């Protein structure tokens, strides 16, 4: 797999609701806290304003625009931000399972949206790379995003056998396409592993580490994969990713190890060997330094409780001590 697919596979995003909203006339809807879920939406027709709690300025959404709200904060959608907002819970049925909800007669505005929960303890790997609002403007080159949006609206309007599964897969397509487009924005100065994937040289090195995390990678070997000199590669990697190549490699290995410890009965010695550690002791030392607990504690679900909700002990763009 590629690095983005690797990380998403580790986080296991689960779409637990996709639905459509059709609004007409003047309207304003306040949505509650999303319970740490990622909200992904796309405007099929019409325009509206999007305001997120804690963000000073509202964002104008036009036909074809897409947005991600990765922090799960309360937000508001409105035709006019000066209008008093109606609580979304008064419009949408708590027991709804998708479909299209009409508000104020409909006819002027159409939106499809999905909510995703991330599994495991490492959601912050992705979420910290993203601002409170990811706004992807409509563009002639975004046909790959438009197709699943339009197909999802069709599936939500015309319920057919197997429709739930089709909508679920379409929601994942929309999420990944939105992340791809946001990654491309990283070429204009974003820092972090997600943006680094859009850089061909640094992305090649990250891809090599993900393809074979057990390999005894050296700075020189990774620089050769990137087609750069050792010193230039080290400087560019740190500036682009926010961590050194060796720190990134160690962190990715520990994330993979943590996932296997939590989801399998593999012995620590086998996991250590599969990730390039000949010594279980050396692996355990590295694991505790990065993850904040021993491998066996992690496997028993006893990772430190001091990390804030929704954040992981390990960060892919933070130096590893020692």
Beta strands, then each sheet from edge to edge (+ up, - down):
strand 1: 14-23
strand 2: 28-31
strand 3: 38-45
strand 4: 48-52
strand 5: 59-61
strand 6: 66-69
strand 7: 75-78
strand 8: 86-87
strand 9: 100-103
strand 10: 109-117
strand 11: 134-136
sheet 1: 9+ 1+ 10- 3+ 6- 11+
sheet 2: 5+ 4- 7+ 2- 8-
end
